[in-house]
């Protein structure tokens, strides 16, 4: 087969998959989308588990280390400088906007995200429809009393030379309101994610490799309930064999194409 023919076959294959996915979405009125790093990388935020990631030079600080070691907290704030700038500069992309289009057409029950960059909210979702499994980088939180405060103010303190910032209310350690490795997810957030998954009539995975729990168990729950599953991710996932449609292309290309077909 010539190179041209191979390319055409590949394109036809994708068109076919888009058509099949759009058909499922057309029938659905309660879609739940689970989004992962793959949607944010297209907005310039690196996937911190991928090769070449800024995180690999220095492994991410675990929650246990953050709580017990001053040097881990120092490393945490040092490594965040880079990430904070990237998150602040990032803007929603076509995939984020396509999910908002689904919401406006009253086909979307909610977005459950593994990302903490706030780009879904920036794209225009009703805030209550975005479930942030791993917290948000847009606020600071006390590790002891849980009080939320301004991340911008906290960063100012760090930049001004404060090494180990503490909560003014209780003296607990402060960090961004994101979930660190080894840190338990808030019970109410996880419960809401499970509830949405129970209620949905189509589960759409967008840019998640489905390797991190508890996010990865949500599509499994949907499958268990006989709910159609569509996976859009540039790389294979462990659930590809069980999904109704798998599209291995950029989410920023696929999602608007799907919305256009509805
Ligand atoms: Zn506190």
Boltz pocket constraint, residues with backbone or C-beta under 6 A from the ligand:
constraints:
  - pocket:
      binder: B
      contacts: [[A, 142], [A, 143], [A, 144], [A, 145], [A, 146], [A, 147], [A, 167], [A, 168], [A, 169], [A, 170], [A, 171], [A, 172]]
      max_distance: 6.0
